[in-house]
Amino acid sequence: MNAKTRGLRLRAALTVIATATVLGAAAAPALPAEGHDPLVYAWGANKGGQLGNSTTTDRYAPAAIPSLPKRDVYEIASGGGVTGGTGFAVALRNDGSVWTWGQNDTGQLGTGPGTNNSALGKVPGLNGVHDVAAGGQHALALRVNTGKADGVYAWGLNDKGQVGDGSNDNRFVPKLVQSMHGGKQVAAGCNHSMLLTENNTVKTWGLNDKGQLGLGDKTNHNTPVDVPELTNVVKIAAGCNFSLAVKADGTVWAWGENTHGQLGVNKTGTDLDVSTKPVQVQGLPASQTAPADQNGGTGTGTGTAQGTGPGLLDIAAGWDHAYALYSDNKVYSWGSNGNGQLADGTKTDRTSAHEATQLPAVTSISAGYNYGLAVRTADGGGTSRDIIGWGLNRYGQLGSGDTTEHNLNSNDQFVTVFSQEAETAEPFTRVTAGNSESSYAY
């Protein structure tokens, strides 16, 4: 995908936001009128400098990242979560370059050994990048259509083989770990990595103590391995110690840790604490379609729940909970719910997917450490588009101006981070919620 195509895809995403109001809290600082501010905004935890504003001070309300225009950004991945409040971020620009900032104790910035960096730095030697992902302390980049250098690159912590280069040595600059002429997506958990291949199969590597590699065992692997019998996949996502895949028929499959029901199979704890092989998530609508893969295709499906319901648009995995977004703009959620992150009005874990009844219609969603962010669509004939947040808020990651949890019970509402009319010029269209409890809008 070239830079022009990336830009068109970004601007074609459904519109959203930008002046700041908060439900049930003091108003956050207002953005410039009519959404003309061109920069990416960030808020929440900042111990490692992961907000990119040249400080290490937590932000309870959104603030701009200098020198990062949102019109130039294709994707932002948020890494960290191993130590509370520390983290790093990876930004893929529309020109195919990769930029990082934040914690760098294990080389997760990819810019060489050194100290943390609270300002943006360009990752050397990477161009033509198609997708990026950020794990606990490692990162991935997928290069395509650049010639002999195509493939998956990785850097950072490698004690469990999560870089995938056949060693367990940390890598401070990008290392080619899987050569290929195609490839569609990468995803990263706390200490494991995933690749969606051009053939719609999945490769995994890294830590496997919870079966998060999906190989039928609990053996770590420091090189990529094919997940057996998993075909026709069009989308992947990684939680901390679990993995998700969407097939072309709209069915969702999960494997790995299940202590909070994050596999969505109606079992948890002693009944099924882990699954080392993919199992089908229960409780989701019988979807007629699956999300387009990174190249725009869907392939042909072979799952068991294909139907005439709404199409599945996207999936998102947090630390130990997950979301599925459908074409009717409804969200289904499952897994851990101790802070109300499932948006169902309770704080009870869900072992199968249930509708997130406390959310309005949304067009984009992201899952972080016990919280969620979404882009709200116009409803009831209205014209406004909002960015909203809910769940854990101990570092201000909901952007509410404080650290009050919003668990969406009968006396609570989600936080409106940004609010703006639909016709706003250059609105924010996407959000990233991180396991480091840092948030981004772009």
Secondary structure as UniProt FT lines:
FT   HELIX           3..12
FT   TURN            23..24
FT   HELIX           33..35
FT   STRAND          39..44
FT   TURN            47..48
FT   TURN            50..51
FT   STRAND          59..69
FT   HELIX           70..72
FT   STRAND          73..80
FT   TURN            84..85
FT   STRAND          87..93
FT   TURN            94..95
FT   STRAND          98..102
FT   TURN            105..106
FT   TURN            108..109
FT   STRAND          117..122
FT   TURN            124..125
FT   STRAND          129..134
FT   STRAND          138..143
FT   TURN            148..149
FT   STRAND          151..156
FT   TURN            159..160
FT   STRAND          171..179
FT   STRAND          185..188
FT   STRAND          192..196
FT   TURN            198..199
FT   STRAND          202..206
FT   TURN            209..210
FT   TURN            212..213
FT   STRAND          221..226
FT   TURN            228..229
FT   STRAND          233..238
FT   STRAND          242..247
FT   TURN            248..249
FT   STRAND          252..257
FT   TURN            259..260
FT   TURN            262..263
FT   TURN            269..270
FT   STRAND          274..280
FT   TURN            294..295
FT   STRAND          312..317
FT   STRAND          321..326
FT   TURN            327..328
FT   STRAND          331..335
FT   TURN            338..339
FT   TURN            341..342
FT   STRAND          350..355
FT   TURN            357..358
FT   STRAND          362..367
FT   STRAND          371..376
FT   TURN            380..381
FT   STRAND          384..391
FT   TURN            394..395
FT   TURN            397..398
FT   TURN            410..411
FT   STRAND          415..421
FT   TURN            422..423
FT   STRAND          431..433
FT   TURN            435..436
FT   STRAND          438..441
//
